[in-house]
């Protein structure tokens, strides 16, 4: 049973999806802590109600990123988790922090990376006029929103979509792929490999057609 520490900044719906997958027996892991940089994050109360250890490390109390990251790492390391999972965690992490959790630090980003890194991804997608949008689970590296990709899900961009409708469609897929990608890691099925050009790629062992890395949009398959 792998130990997971989840980092959040807000409502925590991806965190809830992870809890739901664990409850359903679909993710062989245990959440040992939920930590937020915002003391008021709604997800903290939800985690506490489940009896999970919660902590707030308020970034405004620290003079710089390095001291905040050191405090955050100390809080994470209390439980010695095997996986550190960013779930709507809205702080840029220092290269030193990222390095110390290399190969076990995950993020979910609401776009099909490498398209639309950064903020306001749904607005970026609408402005670009793309017909397909989605979300990405990736290993975190020092390059913001550019780590090796574990899983992606695509959704259509429909005529008449606004940021809200598109965000809701993408979020449903986030809730499907994040627990699944974490399960692959928990089961020891993810391999990080360097290709000939030195680019790190993820290989998922034992993936079948019924369990693909690219998930078809639920809108089209239901
Ligand atoms: C999600 O869209 C996630 O991809 C992004 O921030 C949002 C967090 O939502 N990084 P929640 O807190 O998991 O509900």
py3Dmol code that shows the C-alpha trace and the ligand (Angstrom):
import py3Dmol

protein = """\
ATOM      1  CA  UNK A   1       0.000   0.000   0.000  1.00  0.00           C
ATOM      2  CA  UNK A   2       1.744   3.164  -1.188  1.00  0.00           C
ATOM      3  CA  UNK A   3       1.517   6.242   1.003  1.00  0.00           C
ATOM      4  CA  UNK A   4       0.306   9.403  -0.736  1.00  0.00           C
ATOM      5  CA  UNK A   5       0.632  13.019   0.321  1.00  0.00           C
ATOM      6  CA  UNK A   6      -1.772  15.326  -1.548  1.00  0.00           C
ATOM      7  CA  UNK A   7      -1.084  19.032  -1.964  1.00  0.00           C
ATOM      8  CA  UNK A   8      -4.030  21.330  -2.696  1.00  0.00           C
ATOM      9  CA  UNK A   9      -4.868  25.013  -2.853  1.00  0.00           C
ATOM     10  CA  UNK A  10      -8.635  25.042  -3.225  1.00  0.00           C
ATOM     11  CA  UNK A  11     -11.796  23.012  -3.546  1.00  0.00           C
ATOM     12  CA  UNK A  12     -10.058  19.648  -3.856  1.00  0.00           C
ATOM     13  CA  UNK A  13     -12.275  17.805  -6.330  1.00  0.00           C
ATOM     14  CA  UNK A  14      -9.295  15.873  -7.738  1.00  0.00           C
ATOM     15  CA  UNK A  15      -8.372  14.955  -4.171  1.00  0.00           C
ATOM     16  CA  UNK A  16     -11.924  13.668  -3.700  1.00  0.00           C
ATOM     17  CA  UNK A  17     -11.626  11.596  -6.890  1.00  0.00           C
ATOM     18  CA  UNK A  18      -8.471  10.016  -5.453  1.00  0.00           C
ATOM     19  CA  UNK A  19     -10.249   9.216  -2.181  1.00  0.00           C
ATOM     20  CA  UNK A  20     -13.159   7.731  -4.153  1.00  0.00           C
ATOM     21  CA  UNK A  21     -10.822   5.502  -6.154  1.00  0.00           C
ATOM     22  CA  UNK A  22      -9.147   4.274  -2.958  1.00  0.00           C
ATOM     23  CA  UNK A  23     -12.563   3.588  -1.386  1.00  0.00           C
ATOM     24  CA  UNK A  24     -13.611   1.652  -4.501  1.00  0.00           C
ATOM     25  CA  UNK A  25     -10.490  -0.512  -4.318  1.00  0.00           C
ATOM     26  CA  UNK A  26      -9.199   0.947  -7.602  1.00  0.00           C
ATOM     27  CA  UNK A  27      -6.072   2.572  -6.180  1.00  0.00           C
ATOM     28  CA  UNK A  28      -3.894   0.515  -3.839  1.00  0.00           C
ATOM     29  CA  UNK A  29      -2.743   3.446  -1.748  1.00  0.00           C
ATOM     30  CA  UNK A  30      -3.378   5.323   1.459  1.00  0.00           C
ATOM     31  CA  UNK A  31      -3.555   9.099   1.819  1.00  0.00           C
ATOM     32  CA  UNK A  32      -1.342   9.996   4.776  1.00  0.00           C
ATOM     33  CA  UNK A  33      -1.619  13.778   4.559  1.00  0.00           C
ATOM     34  CA  UNK A  34      -3.376  16.606   2.756  1.00  0.00           C
ATOM     35  CA  UNK A  35      -1.420  19.840   2.824  1.00  0.00           C
ATOM     36  CA  UNK A  36      -2.480  23.256   1.539  1.00  0.00           C
ATOM     37  CA  UNK A  37      -0.714  26.548   1.058  1.00  0.00           C
ATOM     38  CA  UNK A  38      -4.092  28.192   1.746  1.00  0.00           C
ATOM     39  CA  UNK A  39      -5.437  27.654   5.274  1.00  0.00           C
ATOM     40  CA  UNK A  40      -9.024  28.254   4.013  1.00  0.00           C
ATOM     41  CA  UNK A  41      -8.878  25.641   1.226  1.00  0.00           C
ATOM     42  CA  UNK A  42     -12.200  23.790   1.199  1.00  0.00           C
ATOM     43  CA  UNK A  43     -10.434  20.503   0.537  1.00  0.00           C
ATOM     44  CA  UNK A  44      -8.698  20.609   3.940  1.00  0.00           C
ATOM     45  CA  UNK A  45     -11.996  20.291   5.809  1.00  0.00           C
ATOM     46  CA  UNK A  46     -13.103  17.435   3.556  1.00  0.00           C
ATOM     47  CA  UNK A  47      -9.869  15.564   4.198  1.00  0.00           C
ATOM     48  CA  UNK A  48     -10.030  16.187   7.941  1.00  0.00           C
ATOM     49  CA  UNK A  49     -13.603  14.855   7.975  1.00  0.00           C
ATOM     50  CA  UNK A  50     -12.188  11.612   6.597  1.00  0.00           C
ATOM     51  CA  UNK A  51      -9.687  11.432   9.432  1.00  0.00           C
ATOM     52  CA  UNK A  52      -6.677  12.242   7.262  1.00  0.00           C
ATOM     53  CA  UNK A  53      -3.919  14.400   8.753  1.00  0.00           C
ATOM     54  CA  UNK A  54      -4.156  17.913   7.324  1.00  0.00           C
ATOM     55  CA  UNK A  55      -1.783  20.849   7.500  1.00  0.00           C
ATOM     56  CA  UNK A  56      -1.661  24.377   6.173  1.00  0.00           C
ATOM     57  CA  UNK A  57       1.687  25.857   5.181  1.00  0.00           C
ATOM     58  CA  UNK A  58       0.686  29.422   4.365  1.00  0.00           C
ATOM     59  CA  UNK A  59       3.024  30.750   1.678  1.00  0.00           C
ATOM     60  CA  UNK A  60       2.382  34.338   2.818  1.00  0.00           C
ATOM     61  CA  UNK A  61       4.237  33.579   6.046  1.00  0.00           C
ATOM     62  CA  UNK A  62       7.513  32.877   4.251  1.00  0.00           C
ATOM     63  CA  UNK A  63       9.916  35.470   2.815  1.00  0.00           C
ATOM     64  CA  UNK A  64      10.772  33.506  -0.330  1.00  0.00           C
ATOM     65  CA  UNK A  65      10.014  30.371  -2.298  1.00  0.00           C
ATOM     66  CA  UNK A  66      12.953  28.431  -0.883  1.00  0.00           C
ATOM     67  CA  UNK A  67      11.889  28.853   2.748  1.00  0.00           C
ATOM     68  CA  UNK A  68       8.262  28.032   1.881  1.00  0.00           C
ATOM     69  CA  UNK A  69       9.331  24.910   0.012  1.00  0.00           C
ATOM     70  CA  UNK A  70      11.534  23.823   2.931  1.00  0.00           C
ATOM     71  CA  UNK A  71       8.579  24.113   5.322  1.00  0.00           C
ATOM     72  CA  UNK A  72       6.356  22.277   2.863  1.00  0.00           C
ATOM     73  CA  UNK A  73       8.888  19.464   2.468  1.00  0.00           C
ATOM     74  CA  UNK A  74       9.222  19.112   6.246  1.00  0.00           C
ATOM     75  CA  UNK A  75       5.444  18.718   6.500  1.00  0.00           C
ATOM     76  CA  UNK A  76       5.322  16.162   3.672  1.00  0.00           C
ATOM     77  CA  UNK A  77       8.275  14.166   5.005  1.00  0.00           C
ATOM     78  CA  UNK A  78       6.661  13.600   8.398  1.00  0.00           C
ATOM     79  CA  UNK A  79       4.835  10.614   6.907  1.00  0.00           C
ATOM     80  CA  UNK A  80       7.542   9.516   4.455  1.00  0.00           C
ATOM     81  CA  UNK A  81       5.122   9.183   1.512  1.00  0.00           C
ATOM     82  CA  UNK A  82       6.086   7.270  -1.628  1.00  0.00           C
ATOM     83  CA  UNK A  83       3.971   9.547  -3.827  1.00  0.00           C
ATOM     84  CA  UNK A  84       3.471  13.313  -3.685  1.00  0.00           C
ATOM     85  CA  UNK A  85       0.430  14.402  -5.640  1.00  0.00           C
ATOM     86  CA  UNK A  86      -0.310  17.977  -6.676  1.00  0.00           C
ATOM     87  CA  UNK A  87      -4.080  18.352  -7.022  1.00  0.00           C
ATOM     88  CA  UNK A  88      -4.881  21.949  -7.853  1.00  0.00           C
ATOM     89  CA  UNK A  89      -1.787  23.146  -5.973  1.00  0.00           C
ATOM     90  CA  UNK A  90      -1.225  26.668  -7.264  1.00  0.00           C
ATOM     91  CA  UNK A  91       2.366  27.405  -6.286  1.00  0.00           C
ATOM     92  CA  UNK A  92       5.472  27.201  -8.430  1.00  0.00           C
ATOM     93  CA  UNK A  93       7.961  24.883  -6.734  1.00  0.00           C
ATOM     94  CA  UNK A  94      11.712  25.452  -6.607  1.00  0.00           C
ATOM     95  CA  UNK A  95      14.027  23.144  -8.597  1.00  0.00           C
ATOM     96  CA  UNK A  96      15.486  21.877  -5.300  1.00  0.00           C
ATOM     97  CA  UNK A  97      12.061  20.794  -4.053  1.00  0.00           C
ATOM     98  CA  UNK A  98      11.192  19.147  -7.358  1.00  0.00           C
ATOM     99  CA  UNK A  99      14.538  17.336  -7.430  1.00  0.00           C
ATOM    100  CA  UNK A 100      14.067  15.878  -3.957  1.00  0.00           C
ATOM    101  CA  UNK A 101      10.792  14.201  -5.043  1.00  0.00           C
ATOM    102  CA  UNK A 102      11.917  13.329  -8.579  1.00  0.00           C
ATOM    103  CA  UNK A 103      10.119  10.342 -10.056  1.00  0.00           C
ATOM    104  CA  UNK A 104       7.306  10.371  -7.486  1.00  0.00           C
ATOM    105  CA  UNK A 105       5.903  13.899  -7.794  1.00  0.00           C
ATOM    106  CA  UNK A 106       2.773  14.160  -9.963  1.00  0.00           C
ATOM    107  CA  UNK A 107       0.593  16.952 -11.280  1.00  0.00           C
ATOM    108  CA  UNK A 108      -2.623  17.255 -13.225  1.00  0.00           C
ATOM    109  CA  UNK A 109      -2.889  20.111 -15.671  1.00  0.00           C
ATOM    110  CA  UNK A 110      -6.132  21.134 -17.399  1.00  0.00           C
ATOM    111  CA  UNK A 111      -4.885  21.103 -21.002  1.00  0.00           C
ATOM    112  CA  UNK A 112      -3.351  18.706 -23.472  1.00  0.00           C
ATOM    113  CA  UNK A 113       0.274  19.565 -22.748  1.00  0.00           C
ATOM    114  CA  UNK A 114       2.507  20.846 -24.217  1.00  0.00           C
ATOM    115  CA  UNK A 115      -0.352  23.086 -25.377  1.00  0.00           C
ATOM    116  CA  UNK A 116      -1.477  25.796 -22.991  1.00  0.00           C
ATOM    117  CA  UNK A 117       0.836  25.610 -19.964  1.00  0.00           C
ATOM    118  CA  UNK A 118       0.221  28.079 -17.138  1.00  0.00           C
ATOM    119  CA  UNK A 119      -3.068  29.616 -16.063  1.00  0.00           C
ATOM    120  CA  UNK A 120      -6.475  30.077 -17.761  1.00  0.00           C
ATOM    121  CA  UNK A 121      -6.046  27.028 -19.947  1.00  0.00           C
ATOM    122  CA  UNK A 122      -9.709  26.873 -21.005  1.00  0.00           C
ATOM    123  CA  UNK A 123      -9.619  30.507 -22.070  1.00  0.00           C
ATOM    124  CA  UNK A 124      -6.406  29.798 -23.980  1.00  0.00           C
ATOM    125  CA  UNK A 125      -8.058  26.856 -25.745  1.00  0.00           C
ATOM    126  CA  UNK A 126     -11.144  28.882 -26.696  1.00  0.00           C
ATOM    127  CA  UNK A 127      -9.020  31.751 -27.948  1.00  0.00           C
ATOM    128  CA  UNK A 128      -6.895  29.386 -30.045  1.00  0.00           C
ATOM    129  CA  UNK A 129     -10.025  27.852 -31.580  1.00  0.00           C
ATOM    130  CA  UNK A 130      -8.945  24.242 -31.012  1.00  0.00           C
ATOM    131  CA  UNK A 131     -11.592  21.543 -31.480  1.00  0.00           C
ATOM    132  CA  UNK A 132     -10.010  19.144 -29.003  1.00  0.00           C
ATOM    133  CA  UNK A 133      -8.975  20.071 -25.465  1.00  0.00           C
ATOM    134  CA  UNK A 134      -8.302  17.981 -22.379  1.00  0.00           C
ATOM    135  CA  UNK A 135      -6.078  17.286 -19.420  1.00  0.00           C
ATOM    136  CA  UNK A 136      -2.700  15.765 -18.651  1.00  0.00           C
ATOM    137  CA  UNK A 137      -1.169  13.845 -15.758  1.00  0.00           C
ATOM    138  CA  UNK A 138       2.592  14.301 -15.730  1.00  0.00           C
ATOM    139  CA  UNK A 139       5.648  13.874 -13.581  1.00  0.00           C
ATOM    140  CA  UNK A 140       6.741  17.236 -12.225  1.00  0.00           C
ATOM    141  CA  UNK A 141      10.106  18.580 -13.311  1.00  0.00           C
ATOM    142  CA  UNK A 142      11.683  21.983 -12.836  1.00  0.00           C
ATOM    143  CA  UNK A 143      10.201  23.165 -16.171  1.00  0.00           C
ATOM    144  CA  UNK A 144       6.684  24.381 -15.360  1.00  0.00           C
ATOM    145  CA  UNK A 145       3.976  22.106 -16.850  1.00  0.00           C
ATOM    146  CA  UNK A 146       6.512  20.242 -18.961  1.00  0.00           C
ATOM    147  CA  UNK A 147       7.326  16.978 -17.183  1.00  0.00           C
ATOM    148  CA  UNK A 148       7.073  13.507 -18.754  1.00  0.00           C
ATOM    149  CA  UNK A 149       3.445  12.729 -19.618  1.00  0.00           C
ATOM    150  CA  UNK A 150       1.771   9.748 -17.953  1.00  0.00           C
ATOM    151  CA  UNK A 151      -1.814  10.019 -19.234  1.00  0.00           C
ATOM    152  CA  UNK A 152      -4.034  12.375 -21.155  1.00  0.00           C
ATOM    153  CA  UNK A 153      -7.753  12.610 -21.795  1.00  0.00           C
ATOM    154  CA  UNK A 154      -9.311  14.535 -24.640  1.00  0.00           C
ATOM    155  CA  UNK A 155     -12.675  16.252 -24.850  1.00  0.00           C
ATOM    156  CA  UNK A 156     -14.354  18.076 -27.745  1.00  0.00           C
ATOM    157  CA  UNK A 157     -14.676  21.831 -27.746  1.00  0.00           C
ATOM    158  CA  UNK A 158     -18.299  22.412 -28.676  1.00  0.00           C
ATOM    159  CA  UNK A 159     -19.815  25.404 -30.442  1.00  0.00           C
ATOM    160  CA  UNK A 160     -21.193  27.716 -27.799  1.00  0.00           C
ATOM    161  CA  UNK A 161     -18.732  26.596 -25.116  1.00  0.00           C
ATOM    162  CA  UNK A 162     -17.513  29.153 -22.633  1.00  0.00           C
ATOM    163  CA  UNK A 163     -14.750  28.766 -20.066  1.00  0.00           C
ATOM    164  CA  UNK A 164     -17.176  27.317 -17.545  1.00  0.00           C
ATOM    165  CA  UNK A 165     -18.747  24.629 -19.731  1.00  0.00           C
ATOM    166  CA  UNK A 166     -15.363  23.615 -21.111  1.00  0.00           C
ATOM    167  CA  UNK A 167     -13.784  23.501 -17.651  1.00  0.00           C
ATOM    168  CA  UNK A 168     -16.587  21.252 -16.389  1.00  0.00           C
ATOM    169  CA  UNK A 169     -16.136  18.842 -19.301  1.00  0.00           C
ATOM    170  CA  UNK A 170     -12.383  18.680 -18.743  1.00  0.00           C
ATOM    171  CA  UNK A 171     -12.749  18.285 -14.971  1.00  0.00           C
ATOM    172  CA  UNK A 172     -14.851  15.129 -15.415  1.00  0.00           C
ATOM    173  CA  UNK A 173     -11.943  13.617 -17.333  1.00  0.00           C
ATOM    174  CA  UNK A 174      -9.403  14.824 -14.759  1.00  0.00           C
ATOM    175  CA  UNK A 175     -11.296  12.817 -12.172  1.00  0.00           C
ATOM    176  CA  UNK A 176     -11.007   9.725 -14.360  1.00  0.00           C
ATOM    177  CA  UNK A 177      -7.368   9.891 -15.381  1.00  0.00           C
ATOM    178  CA  UNK A 178      -5.653  11.074 -12.207  1.00  0.00           C
ATOM    179  CA  UNK A 179      -6.576   8.089 -10.020  1.00  0.00           C
ATOM    180  CA  UNK A 180      -5.851   5.772 -12.930  1.00  0.00           C
ATOM    181  CA  UNK A 181      -2.381   7.205 -13.558  1.00  0.00           C
ATOM    182  CA  UNK A 182      -1.590   7.029  -9.842  1.00  0.00           C
ATOM    183  CA  UNK A 183      -2.744   3.425  -9.796  1.00  0.00           C
ATOM    184  CA  UNK A 184      -0.247   2.569 -12.532  1.00  0.00           C
ATOM    185  CA  UNK A 185       2.518   4.024 -10.382  1.00  0.00           C
ATOM    186  CA  UNK A 186       1.262   2.347  -7.208  1.00  0.00           C
ATOM    187  CA  UNK A 187       1.252  -0.973  -9.073  1.00  0.00           C
ATOM    188  CA  UNK A 188       4.842  -0.406 -10.211  1.00  0.00           C
ATOM    189  CA  UNK A 189       3.857  -0.170 -13.879  1.00  0.00           C
ATOM    190  CA  UNK A 190       5.347   3.227 -14.760  1.00  0.00           C
ATOM    191  CA  UNK A 191       8.846   3.408 -16.196  1.00  0.00           C
ATOM    192  CA  UNK A 192      10.667   6.674 -16.793  1.00  0.00           C
ATOM    193  CA  UNK A 193      13.056   6.160 -19.673  1.00  0.00           C
ATOM    194  CA  UNK A 194      15.387   8.458 -21.590  1.00  0.00           C
ATOM    195  CA  UNK A 195      15.201   8.201 -25.375  1.00  0.00           C
ATOM    196  CA  UNK A 196      18.192   8.637 -27.691  1.00  0.00           C
ATOM    197  CA  UNK A 197      17.789  12.404 -27.643  1.00  0.00           C
ATOM    198  CA  UNK A 198      17.915  12.368 -23.843  1.00  0.00           C
ATOM    199  CA  UNK A 199      14.206  13.168 -23.508  1.00  0.00           C
ATOM    200  CA  UNK A 200      12.488  11.456 -20.593  1.00  0.00           C
ATOM    201  CA  UNK A 201       9.402   9.473 -21.520  1.00  0.00           C
ATOM    202  CA  UNK A 202       6.952   7.401 -19.557  1.00  0.00           C
ATOM    203  CA  UNK A 203       6.266   3.789 -20.428  1.00  0.00           C
ATOM    204  CA  UNK A 204       3.217   2.152 -18.900  1.00  0.00           C
ATOM    205  CA  UNK A 205       3.562  -1.584 -18.575  1.00  0.00           C
ATOM    206  CA  UNK A 206       0.656  -3.881 -19.258  1.00  0.00           C
ATOM    207  CA  UNK A 207      -1.742  -1.347 -20.728  1.00  0.00           C
ATOM    208  CA  UNK A 208      -4.498  -2.909 -22.784  1.00  0.00           C
ATOM    209  CA  UNK A 209      -6.949  -1.367 -25.179  1.00  0.00           C
ATOM    210  CA  UNK A 210      -9.555  -1.305 -22.448  1.00  0.00           C
ATOM    211  CA  UNK A 211      -7.191   0.655 -20.204  1.00  0.00           C
ATOM    212  CA  UNK A 212      -5.603   3.154 -22.566  1.00  0.00           C
ATOM    213  CA  UNK A 213      -3.267   6.042 -21.764  1.00  0.00           C
ATOM    214  CA  UNK A 214      -5.348   8.273 -23.991  1.00  0.00           C
ATOM    215  CA  UNK A 215      -8.896   8.121 -22.745  1.00  0.00           C
ATOM    216  CA  UNK A 216     -11.640   8.850 -25.208  1.00  0.00           C
ATOM    217  CA  UNK A 217     -13.962  11.622 -24.124  1.00  0.00           C
ATOM    218  CA  UNK A 218     -16.851  10.297 -22.099  1.00  0.00           C
ATOM    219  CA  UNK A 219     -19.188  12.505 -24.131  1.00  0.00           C
ATOM    220  CA  UNK A 220     -18.473  10.439 -27.195  1.00  0.00           C
ATOM    221  CA  UNK A 221     -18.310   6.977 -25.655  1.00  0.00           C
ATOM    222  CA  UNK A 222     -21.371   7.078 -23.419  1.00  0.00           C
TER     223      UNK A 222
END
"""
ligand_1 = """\
14
LIG
C -7.982 21.423 -11.758
O -8.552 21.832 -12.956
C -6.523 21.066 -11.944
O -6.264 20.492 -13.176
C -5.881 22.429 -11.867
O -6.577 23.108 -10.860
C -7.890 22.571 -10.752
C -8.058 22.109 -9.345
O -9.347 21.652 -9.074
N -4.451 22.298 -11.634
P -9.648 20.840 -7.725
O -9.110 21.681 -6.571
O -8.998 19.508 -7.829
O -11.155 20.754 -7.690
"""
view = py3Dmol.view(width=600, height=400)
view.addModel(protein, "pdb")
view.setStyle({"model": 0}, {"cartoon": {"style": "trace"}})
view.addModel(ligand_1, "xyz")
view.setStyle({"model": 1}, {"stick": {}})
view.zoomTo()
view.show()
